[in-house]
Amino acid sequence: MELTEQGVLIIDEEDICKLYFYLEFDGILFKDSFRFEMRLQDIELDPGSVSAVIYPQEIPEGFPSGDLPFIVEAIHSVIRENDPGFGVWQR
């Protein structure tokens, strides 16, 4: 996971695997495991710090591909906790 200077949060396949690891072995939901993983990687979010999120093209092999919308929503939810305007269209 990386937050670029331009505010792009890049989520890679390894990050997705970690979310599944926490779910399978500790019973931690995607939202809580993403929050935990951000702390481990010293990524802090402030209002306006994330302009976009880039996800892997596919869920890593061996994991249910139908879970991607749930993972995306969990990640967006954590971002919105720190930046309520994230993902909201402004006029």
C-alpha positions, 0 to 999 in steps of 0.5 A, spaced: 500 500 500 502 506 498 499 513 498 503 518 493 504 525 493 498 526 488 494 523 493 493 516 490 492 510 494 495 504 491 492 498 493 496 492 491 495 484 491 499 483 497 494 488 501 488 484 499 491 478 501 493 481 508 485 483 508 483 475 507 489 473 512 486 477 518 479 475 516 480 467 515 485 467 521 483 472 526 475 473 524 477 481 523 472 484 518 475 487 511 474 495 514 478 493 521 483 489 517 484 495 512 485 500 518 490 496 522 494 495 516 494 502 514 497 503 522 502 498 520 504 501 514 504 508 517 499 511 513 495 517 516 489 520 512 487 527 513 481 530 509 483 531 502 489 527 502 486 521 498 484 523 491 483 517 488 484 509 490 487 504 485 486 497 486 489 491 483 485 489 476 483 482 479 482 479 486 488 474 487 488 467 485 484 463 490 480 468 493 472 469 491 472 475 486 465 477 488 468 480 494 471 486 491 465 490 491 465 489 499 473 490 499 472 497 495 467 499 500 471 497 506 476 501 504 472 507 502 469 507 508 475 507 512 478 513 508 471 517 509 472 516 516 478 521 516 475 525 510 468 525 510 468 528 503 472 523 499 467 520 494 462 525 494 461 529 488 461 537 489 458 542 484 
